[in-house]
Amino acid sequence: MLERTALKNNDLAAHTLSKVPELTLTFWIIKIAATTLGETGGDAVTMSMNLGYLVGTAIFAAIFLVAVAGQIKAERFHPLLYWAVIVATTTVGTTLADFVDRSLGIGYPGGVSILVALLVLSLAVWRFSTGTVAVTSLHSRKAETFYWVTIMLSQTLGTALGDWMADTNGLGYLGGAAVFSGGLLAIIAAYYWTSISRVTLFWLAFILTRPLGATVGDFLDKPLNQGGLELSRYTASAVLLLFIAGCIWLLPQRAGRHHA
C-alpha cells in the first residue's frame, strides 16, 4: 500500500497542472477567433481612430505588458487572464507588423524575414536555456517569459504573412485564408500520420493560425472594392470579443499538464 501511494505521489509530482490551457479543439477555436479580433481591433485603433501604427503599438504593448505580468505572477490557470494576454499579443502584433512593413518602408518580404529570424532566435535561446520549447514544460518564470516572447513574435510574423499573401499575390483575403487553412490541414495530417515532433507541429500551427485570422479579419472590414465585406471594425471586434467570451464561458477548458 505504501509503495502504491508513493508511486501515485511521484506520478502527480511529475505531471503537475500548468498555467496554460490543454491543447484541445476549444483552444484552437478560441485562438483563431482571438487572432481575427487582433486584426479588426488593431485596425480599429490605428485606422478607424486615426491614431497610426506607432501609437497603436504603444497602446497595445502597454496592455500586453500589464496582462502578461499578471499571467506570469498567477499561481494557476485563469482562462480569462490567459486569453486576455493572447488577444493582447494579436493586437500588438497587428499594429507592430503594420508599422514595420508600412511606416518603416521595409515591405512585406523584409518584415517577414526579420520576424522569422527573431522567432527562430527566440526558440533557439529558449531551447538552449531550458532544454526544451515544449508548452508542457512551463514550470519556471524563465520558461514562461520565453513562451510569451515567442508567442508575441509568432503573432507579429503571422500578421505580416497574412497581409503579404492577401495583398501581393493576387489571392485576395478569402484566397489567402484558404491557403493558410490548407497549411493547417497539412499539419493536422502530419500530427496523425507522421512522426514529426509534436512540439514542432504545435508551433507551426500556432504561427499559421495568425495569418488565417489576419486574412479573415481583413475580409470582414476591408472595403468592397478591395474584396472585403466593409463591416464596421468596431462591430466586428465586438462580435468577436463576445464570441470568445462565450467560448470561455460555455466550452470546457482545463489547465494543461507539464512534466516537472
NUVO-106965 format. One record per atom (N, C-alpha, C): residue in three letters; x, y, z. Coordinates in steps of 0.001 Angstrom, whole numbers, plus 500000, padded with zeros to 6 digits. Example, Ala and Ser with C-alpha at 12.3 -4.5 7.8 and 13.67 -1.06 7.14 Angstrom:
! NUVO-106965
ALA513190494310507800
ALA512300495500507800
ALA513200496700507800
SER512850497750507080
SER513670498940507140
SER512900500030507870
This chain:
! NUVO-106965
MET500824498790500000
MET500000500000500000
MET500861501264500000
LEU501880501282500856
LEU502775502435500907
LEU503502502635499590
GLU503916501518498990
GLU504623501609497715
GLU503711502170496637
ARG502438501724496624
ARG501480502201495628
ARG501216503701495816
THR501095504138497074
THR500873505561497359
THR502060506399496909
ALA503265505881497156
ALA504470506614496743
ALA504531506756495232
LEU504171505684494523
LEU504168505750493060
LEU503157506765492559
LYS501975506774493205
LYS500934507727492813
LYS501394509158493046
ASN502008509424494203
ASN502506510761494505
ASN503598511178493535
ASN504468510242493169
ASN505520510553492197
ASN504924510900490845
ASP503867510191490461
ASP503207510458489182
ASP502574511841489182
LEU501934512208490313
LEU501326513533490399
LEU502386514623490376
ALA503509514370491003
ALA504582515360491014
ALA505181515549489638
ALA505196514471488857
ALA505796514541487525
ALA504844515142486494
HIS503544515239486822
HIS502569515785485887
HIS501692516804486613
THR502276517946486936
THR501550518978487654
THR500799519871486685
LEU499790520577487221
LEU498968521435486372
LEU499753522644485894
SER499504523016484655
SER500170524149484037
SER499297525396484165
LYS499830526534483769
LYS499069527784483768
LYS498558528135482377
VAL498705527215481432
VAL498180527393480085
VAL497153526298479826
PRO496199526522478909
PRO495133525538478711
PRO495602524279478001
GLU494835523236478204
GLU495062521989477488
GLU494833522227476000
LEU495627521573475167
LEU495532521787473721
LEU494418520915473131
THR493216521463473147
THR492042520778472620
THR491482521573471455
LEU490404521072470857
LEU489742521796469772
LEU489272523168470242
THR488805523249471486
THR488371524533472038
THR489501525549472014
PHE490707525113472367
PHE491870526010472349
PHE492055526618470967
TRP492003525784469930
TRP492271526278468586
TRP491127527145468058
ILE489887526845468444
ILE488760527698468044
ILE488919529102468618
ILE489227529165469914
ILE489399530475470542
ILE490631531176469991
LYS491687530419469722
LYS492916531026469183
LYS492652531700467843
ILE491929531044466952
ILE491643531633465639
ILE490754532859465789
ALA489749532774466669
ALA488886533930466904
ALA489681535096467485
ALA490620534789468395
ALA491441535832469008
ALA492345536500467987
THR492896535722467060
THR493763536319466037
THR492960537186465068
THR491726536775464800
THR490859537602463946
THR490520538905464662
LEU490217538814465954
LEU489963540015466751
LEU491186540918466782
GLY492373540323466840
GLY493586541128466824
GLY493681541995465587
GLU493259541443464452
GLU493306542200463195
GLU492282543326463191
THR491019543007463494
THR489978544039463457
THR490181545070464574
GLY490579544596465769
GLY490797545517466872
GLY491997546425466645
GLY493082545842466137
GLY494255546657465845
GLY493975547701464780
ASP493274547301463724
ASP492933548252462656
ASP491950549316463138
ALA491065548943464073
ALA490107549913464603
ALA490834551066465287
VAL491879550740466038
VAL492621551776466761
VAL493525552571465822
THR494261551869464955
THR495236552572464117
THR494608553281462924
MET493547552691462347
MET492943553252461135
MET491647554002461419
SER490684553323462043
SER489389553973462276
SER489514555156463233
MET490371555038464249
MET490598556140465182
MET491691557087464703
ASN492358556694463613
ASN493418557516463018
ASN494568557819463990
LEU494891556854464829
LEU495992557058465771
LEU497345556664465184
GLY497320555885464117
GLY498569555480463491
GLY499144554222464110
TYR500063553602463369
TYR500618552315463795
TYR501501552432465028
LEU502287553501465123
LEU503210553631466251
LEU502457553840467557
VAL501477554739467539
VAL500690554994468750
VAL499883553751469121
GLY499290553098468103
GLY498538551875468356
GLY499412550801468976
THR500637550667468468
THR501567549679469021
THR501902550001470472
ALA502120551274470775
ALA502434551673472151
ALA501275551353473096
ILE500041551611472652
ILE498865551347473485
ILE498736549859473772
PHE498790549064472722
PHE498599547620472897
PHE499793546961473586
ALA500987547514473388
ALA502163546980474085
ALA502025547195475589
ALA501504548353475987
ALA501298548622477413
ALA500274547655477998
ILE499180547415477254
ILE498173546460477715
ILE498772545062477833
PHE499572544682476847
PHE500212543371476862
PHE501118543209478072
LEU501934544215478361
LEU502878544116479468
LEU502160543954480800
VAL501052544678480975
VAL500278544552482213
VAL499657543160482304
ALA499052542718481193
ALA498379541413481192
ALA499368540266481384
VAL500499540315480691
VAL501453539202480794
VAL502119539184482168
ALA502288540338482783
ALA502835540361484141
ALA501878539659485101
GLY500573539911484914
GLY499590539228485743
GLY499571537730485496
GLN499724537338484233
GLN499732535914483882
GLN500938535201484495
ILE502095535800484406
ILE503303535178484946
ILE503253535120486476
LYS502649536137487089
LYS502556536171488551
LYS501513535194489078
ALA500515534857488277
ALA499430533977488726
ALA499973532617489135
GLU499291531991490077
GLU499722530701490589
GLU499080529528489854
ARG497981529804489121
ARG497295528725488418
ARG496661529265487137
PHE496041528379486389
PHE495439528737485111
PHE494139529506485313
HIS494081530709484726
HIS492864531526484724
HIS492493531770483254
PRO491440531145482758
PRO491111531268481331
PRO490988532709480833
LEU490280533570481569
LEU490106534953481125
LEU491445535678481039
LEU492301535472482020
LEU493601536134482022
LEU494469535615480887
TYR494504534295480719
TYR495329533722479646
TYR494908534260478289
TRP493599534237478004
TRP493137534669476686
TRP493221536181476514
ALA493175536920477620
ALA493408538359477526
ALA494826538636477033
VAL495784537854477522
VAL497169538026477067
VAL497289537643475591
ILE496634536558475191
ILE496685536144473785
ILE496110537235472890
VAL494952537790473264
VAL494350538865472464
VAL495283540068472415
ALA495932540375473535
ALA496876541495473553
ALA498031541254472589
THR498528540014472528
THR499627539735471591
THR499172539857470146
THR497905539521469873
THR497435539619468487
THR497245541066468055
THR496762541905468977
THR496560543305468613
THR497892544038468454
VAL498799543832469406
VAL500101544491469272
VAL500869543894468099
GLY500673542607467826
GLY501305542003466654
GLY500814542620465365
THR499520542917465304
THR498941543555464116
THR499538544929463885
THR499511545761464920
THR499983547139464748
THR501499547199464554
LEU502236546320465232
LEU503691546314465086
LEU504103545860463693
ALA503456544802463180
ALA503786544328461837
ALA503468545396460798
ASP502319546057460950
ASP501962547125460010
ASP502949548284460088
PHE503412548591461294
PHE504384549669461447
PHE505697549325460752
VAL506163548101460956
VAL507427547675460348
VAL507303547605458824
ASP506222547005458342
ASP506068546791456900
ASP505769548080456147
ARG504948548947456743
ARG504444550110456016
ARG505091551420456435
SER505053551727457725
SER505599553011458168
SER507110553087457994
LEU507810551993458284
LEU509264551991458117
LEU509681551729456680
GLY508722551329455835
GLY509016551106454418
GLY509833549864454132
ILE509877548929455070
ILE510657547707454852
ILE509970546786453859
GLY508643546828453833
GLY507891545965452920
GLY507665544591453515
TYR506751543840452893
TYR506407542521453421
TYR507585541537453424
PRO508339541413452329
PRO509462540452452351
PRO510480540773453450
GLY510820542059453572
GLY511784542453454591
GLY511246542234455991
GLY509985542625456217
GLY509387542446457533
GLY509283540992457926
VAL508841540150456982
VAL508726538715457263
VAL510098538114457561
SER511112538502456798
SER512466537962457006
SER512995538311458394
ILE512794539560458811
ILE513258539985460133
ILE512536539209461234
LEU511222539079461071
LEU510430538413462098
LEU510727536911462169
VAL510962536286461028
VAL511348534874461032
VAL512664534701461785
ALA513624535577461523
ALA514922535491462189
ALA514772535673463698
LEU513945536632464116
LEU513743536872465540
LEU513027535697466207
LEU512044535117465496
LEU511317533973466053
LEU512233532765466215
VAL513041532486465209
VAL513987531371465291
VAL514993531607466419
LEU515454532853466544
LEU516398533189467609
LEU515763532972468982
SER514498533404469144
SER513807533226470415
SER513688531749470775
LEU513284530933469816
LEU513156529498470066
LEU514514528860470379
ALA515548529302469664
ALA516884528733469881
ALA517410529068471271
VAL517254530338471688
VAL517727530742473012
VAL516914530039474099
TRP515616529938473901
TRP514741529221474845
TRP515184527758474975
ARG515419527115473837
ARG515853525705473829
ARG517193525544474526
PHE518116526467474265
PHE519441526391474871
PHE519375526624476383
SER518492527531476816
SER518419527905478228
SER517701526883479091
THR516667526229478529
THR515842525336479345
THR515858523887478878
GLY516386523643477692
GLY516458522272477196
GLY515273521841476353
THR514208522665476306
THR513029522312475525
THR512194523560475251
VAL511414523521474168
VAL510481524610473863
VAL509052524088473901
ALA508852522959474552
ALA507519522373474662
ALA506668523165475643
VAL505384523340475325
VAL504492524068476219
VAL504133523235477446
THR504544521978477451
THR504325521134478626
THR505448521267479642
SER506326522236479436
SER507474522381480343
SER507557523786480939
LEU506425524467481053
LEU506432525842481552
LEU506340525865483083
HIS507347525344483739
HIS507320525286485186
HIS508328526234485834
SER508695527294485121
SER509545528330485697
SER509202529650485030
ARG509499530736485704
ARG509200532057485129
ARG510069532324483896
LYS511260531752483888
LYS512108531897482706
LYS511437531261481495
ALA510930530030481659
ALA510265529347480555
ALA509008530097480125
GLU508239530609481092
GLU507038531375480768
GLU507386532636479982
THR508459533300480381
THR508871534515479675
THR509226534207478230
PHE510002533149478023
PHE510339532740476658
PHE509069532387475875
TYR508141531709476538
TYR506872531322475906
TYR506143532547475365
TRP506011533581476185
TRP505249534755475757
TRP506015535609474748
VAL507321535685474857
VAL508107536383473831
VAL507947535691472488
THR508018534354472508
THR507870533583471275
THR506475533744470686
ILE505465533739471540
ILE504098533943471058
ILE503943535326470444
MET504480536340471105
MET504397537697470554
MET505025537767469159
LEU506196537179469007
LEU506869537201467712
LEU506097536402466669
SER505517535271467078
SER504754534458466128
SER503495535178465682
GLN502866535922466588
GLN501664536683466222
GLN502015537811465250
THR503128538465465497
THR503560539551464615
THR503939539009463239
LEU504673537894463229
LEU505034537258461963
LEU503781536828461205
GLY502817536267461913
GLY501594535819461262
GLY500848536945460592
THR500815538102461235
THR500171539273460627
THR500855539642459319
ALA502180539721459354
ALA502931540084458149
ALA502722539063457028
LEU502706537770457386
LEU502471536722456385
LEU501089536836455765
GLY500087537075456613
GLY498726537190456113
GLY498565538360455166
ASP499100539517455545
ASP498995540696454689
ASP499763540503453384
TRP500927539892453473
TRP501744539650452281
TRP501008538743451306
MET500437537664451828
MET499733536714450980
MET498502537339450326
ALA497737538102451102
ALA496477538642450603
ALA496680539835449681
ASP497672540678449995
ASP497815541949449277
ASP498675541873448030
THR499622540944447964
THR500600540994446881
THR500605539776445967
ASN499833538748446305
ASN499876537533445487
ASN498606537303444674
GLY497724538289444655
GLY496523538184443842
GLY495503537185444338
LEU495662536695445556
LEU494732535694446076
LEU493528536313446765
GLY493674537551447222
GLY492603538156447985
GLY492541537576449386
TYR491586538090450162
TYR491513537672451560
TYR491004536240451702
LEU489984535883450947
LEU489471534519451038
LEU490476533514450478
GLY491167533903449394
GLY492192533016448840
GLY493326532799449818
GLY493748533897450486
GLY494792533766451496
GLY494354532892452652
ALA493087533074453085
ALA492565532239454173
ALA492543530770453765
ALA492211530510452497
ALA492177529122452017
ALA493578528510452033
VAL494578529284451659
VAL495960528784451659
VAL496394528410453074
PHE496143529295454036
PHE496563529018455414
PHE495729527906456037
SER494459527809455650
SER493642526684456128
SER494200525369455601
GLY494641525381454347
GLY495266524185453786
GLY496527523808454528
GLY497300524823454921
GLY498503524552455699
GLY498182523924457047
LEU497121524396457683
LEU496720523820458968
LEU496228522387458797
LEU495513522110457719
LEU495065520742457455
LEU496266519815457242
ALA497296520330456585
ALA498508519532456386
ALA499184519224457724
ILE499170520188458631
ILE499759519976459951
ILE498951518933460729
ILE497624519004460624
ILE496778518009461285
ILE497079516612460747
ALA497207516519459425
ALA497543515222458825
ALA498894514722459316
ALA499857515629459405
ALA501180515238459891
ALA501125514784461343
TYR500246515397462120
TYR500106515014463525
TYR499634513565463665
TYR498682513175462829
TYR498101511839462951
TYR498864510764462183
TRP499545511148461110
TRP500105510112460239
TRP501613510195460027
THR502287511045460767
THR503748511089460680
THR504337511102462088
SER505637510989462158
SER506326511020463453
SER507034512352463681
ILE506639513377462942
ILE507228514703463123
ILE507005515166464559
SER507992515825465124
SER507913516301466501
SER506619517061466761
ARG505918516656467826
ARG504676517338468200
ARG504937518783468610
VAL506094519050469173
VAL506447520417469550
VAL506575521283468297
THR507248520757467277
THR507392521486466014
THR506037521749465380
LEU505185520736465370
LEU503854520891464765
LEU503024521912465531
PHE503148521936466852
PHE502400522929467630
PHE502771524343467215
TRP504074524615467164
TRP504491525979466851
TRP504150526356465414
LEU504227525393464493
LEU503811525675463116
LEU502322526024463063
ALA501516525251463789
ALA500075525517463817
ALA499789526845464490
PHE500502527139465562
PHE500278528394466275
PHE500591529583465367
ILE501670529474464609
ILE502037530562463700
ILE501008530709462588
LEU500576529590461977
LEU499671529656460829
LEU498266530123461191
THR497829529896462435
THR496508530394462798
THR496472531923462797
ARG497620532557462979
ARG497640534031462985
ARG497372534615461607
PRO498067534223460536
PRO497721534772459221
PRO496322534369458772
LEU495845533206459213
LEU494462532845458908
LEU493512533867459522
GLY493731534191460791
GLY492906535203461442
GLY493066536572460803
ALA494293536893460383
ALA494543538191459761
ALA493770538347458458
THR493775537315457628
THR493080537397456347
THR491564537406456542
VAL491075536632457516
VAL489630536649457797
VAL489224538011458352
GLY490037538569459248
GLY489743539892459796
GLY489718540960458722
ASP490684540908457805
ASP490705541865456697
ASP489493541683455784
PHE489099540436455558
PHE487916540166454741
PHE486672540802455362
LEU486593540790456676
LEU485424541346457346
LEU485343542862457232
ASP486498543550457354
ASP486406545009457486
ASP486971545824456327
LYS487611545191455363
LYS488148545954454245
LYS487033546355453269
PRO487250547434452484
PRO486224547922451552
PRO485832546869450516
LEU484628547028449976
LEU484118546091448969
LEU485005546055447734
ASN485519547221447329
ASN486346547264446115
ASN487718546635446315
GLN488035546275447576
GLN489289545568447855
GLN489048544098448187
GLY487803543663448011
GLY487494542260448251
GLY486991541946449640
GLY486708542981450454
GLY486211542762451806
GLY484713542961451908
LEU484188542800453117
LEU482754542978453350
LEU482423544388453844
GLU483457545170454169
GLU483310546551454630
GLU482428546660455884
LEU482569545706456808
LEU481873545807458077
LEU482594546805458982
SER481870547371459895
SER482488548262460868
SER483519547491461683
ARG484713548052461825
ARG485743547390462631
ARG485312547282464087
TYR484580548282464559
TYR484100548243465931
TYR483083547117466121
THR482165546997465173
THR481145545951465272
THR481779544567465181
ALA482661544387464183
ALA483318543089464023
ALA484106542716465278
SER484811543689465842
SER485614543428467041
SER484722543069468225
ALA483602543775468365
ALA482682543497469473
ALA482081542102469355
VAL481687541713468134
VAL481111540380467920
VAL482144539299468230
LEU483363539499467765
LEU484422538520468025
LEU484732538419469517
LEU484739539560470193
LEU485001539562471625
LEU483908538801472381
LEU482652539015471984
LEU481547538292472608
LEU481632536795472318
PHE482050536449471100
PHE482198535037470748
PHE483266534367471609
ILE484396535046471771
ILE485478534497472589
ILE485019534341474046
ALA484349535375474563
ALA483851535307475939
ALA482860534158476098
GLY482000533978475086
GLY481042532877475136
GLY481724531522475133
CYS482764531389474311
CYS483514530125474269
CYS484165529833475619
ILE484759530860476224
ILE485413530673477510
ILE484385530277478572
TRP483200530886478488
TRP482164530628479480
TRP481501529264479297
LEU481260528881478030
LEU480440527698477759
LEU481234526424477465
LEU482390526570476836
LEU483145525393476443
LEU484160525016477517
PRO484282523738477794
PRO485187523324478875
PRO486650523594478544
GLN487345524163479494
GLN488788524372479359
GLN489461523955480648
ARG490427523105480510
ARG491176522655481675
ARG492630523107481553
ALA493255523248482678
ALA494688523546482652
ALA495430522360482071
GLY496415522640481242
GLY497241521572480724
GLY498127521005481828
ARG498832519971481487
ARG499774519382482453
ARG501187519492481892
HIS502111519762482777
HIS503511519791482333
HIS504323518802483140
HIS505439518436482543
HIS506344517491483194
HIS507266518258484128
ALA507310517844485334
ALA508162518528486325
ALA509625518252486055
